[in-house]
Each structure stands twice: as structure tokens, then as C-alpha cells.
């Protein structure tokens, strides 16, 4: 469950796909983006996107979820994936509370310049690209 720094401007975190761990993904993103010296407004927007995408991965994922942050000149890419071969048990269908559900991806699309979703046999991933004004010195 420990974060894996991939390079000076790339970071990776793998967690079990559990709603209780969404906060860990947000804290990880906030800490990494603080180390990368992103301005607070850009950092806050990115942490919000991470929270929404991680919540979806925890809700719809299987055994684990991963978060990858990649900072480049002028852009921050956030990729949240869910993985696993074991299907989750079906939950009873209840109508979602409109105040609690259904706003995640539209919110992400508002904050991001691009959002991509890919489905595959072992889960899916969502990549959101956010504009940033400052970049880690190694990202230039």
C-alpha cells in the first residue's frame, strides 16, 4: 500500500478498491502535488478530481485500484484504474440520492481539459488532464 515514486514527476499508489481508502488517495495526491510545488488552487482541483475518480474506482472496482500522477509542462495527468478478476457481489438496487451521486464525472469534466475512459477485461481506467501553470523542475 506504500506510494511508489516512479520518477521526479511521476508517482504511483496502489490500494485495495475500498471506499474507506479514497481518503488515502486524496492525501497521497495532496502530498505529492505539494512536493511538486503546484499552486494551492491547482492542487485543490487535482485532489478533488482524484477523490471523485478514486470513489468511482472503489465503488465499481474489484480487488484493487491504482492512482498515477504525472506532471509535465503545463499539464497534470491523473489516471485512476480499477483491477481484479473477482466480481463483487451484486448490491440491491436502490435509487441513488441525487445530492450524493451522479456528479463525479461531470465535475471532473469541468475541471479537466480532457477526460478519457477505457474499459478492459480486468477493469477500467479514467485519465483526466488538468492544466497547470507551474511544473516540477524535473518536468520541464
N, C-alpha and C positions, 0 to 999 in steps of 0.2 A: 504494500500500500504506500510505500515511500515514493516521493516525487523523483523523477529521473531527469536531471538536466541533460539534454541531448547536445546542445551547444550553447554558445553565448546568447543566442537569440531564438532558441527553440527549447521548449520544456514539455515534459510528458508526465501525466499522472494516471495510474490505473487503480480502479476501485471496484468493489462489488457493486452491482447495479441495485442499489438500495436507496430509497428516498431519504433515509436518515443520514446518508453520506453526501447529499447535494451540498450542504454547507461546507464540507471539506473541499469540494471542487471550487467553490467560490473563494474560500480562504487561500487556497493554493494559487488561484489566478491573481488575487489581490496582492499576495506576497511577491510573486514573480514580476508582475507589472510594476510594482513599487521599485523592485530592484532594477528594472529596466528604465526607470525614471519617466514613465508615462505621466502626463499631467493628470490631476485628480479627476477632471470631468471625463476624459477618455478612459481612464482606469475604471471609473464607476460604471460607465456604459458597458465596457467589456465584462465586468463582473456580473452585471445584470444579465447579459446575454449568456454567459457561462451558466448562471443559475437556471435560466429558462431551459437551455439545452440539456443540462445535466438532469433536471427534473423530468424532462421527457424521456431521456435515456433510462433513468431509474424506473419510471412508470412502465415503459414499454420494452425495456431491455430484458435480457435473460440473465446470464451469470455475472457479467462484468461490464463496466463502462470505462472508457478512456477519454482523457482530455489532452489535447495537444495545442500549445500556444506557439505561434511562430511570428516573430516581429521582423518586418522588413522595412525598407524605406517607404514611409507614407502609408503603410498598411499593417494591420494585425490580423492574422488568421487564427480563428478558433475552430477546432474540429472536435466534436463530441461524438463518440461511437458507442454503440452497444453491441455486445458479443455474446456468444454462447449457443450451445446446441440443445440445451434442455428447455423445453417450453414451460412457461409459467402457467400455473393453474388458472383457469378462467375465473374471473371475478363476476359476481352477479351484476348485471347491467342496471345501472341507475342513471337517471338523468343528471348530467353534471350541473352544478350550480354555476350560472353564468358569471357570478362575481369571482369564482375560484378557478375556472378552467376556460381554455379556448383562447387565451390572449397571448400565449407564449410565442408562437411563430410570427404572428403579426407584429408583435413588439420587436422581435429580433429583426424582422424585415425593415422596420422603421429605422433602427439604429445602424444596420449594416448597409454597405454599398452593394453587397452580393450575398445571397444565401443559396447553397446547393444542398440537395438531399440525395443520397444514394442508398438503395436497398440491395442487399446481397443475401446469400443463403444463410449466413451466420449472424444476421442483424442488419444494422444500417448506420450511416453516419450523416451528420449535418456539419457543413462548413459555412461559417459566417466570416466575412471580411469586413473589418471596421477601419475607417480612415483614422490615421493618427498623424499628429503634427511633429512629434519628436520620436526618435528611434534610438535604441541602444547603440552605443558607439560601434559595436561589432556588426550591427545590421546594415550599416551604410556601405 
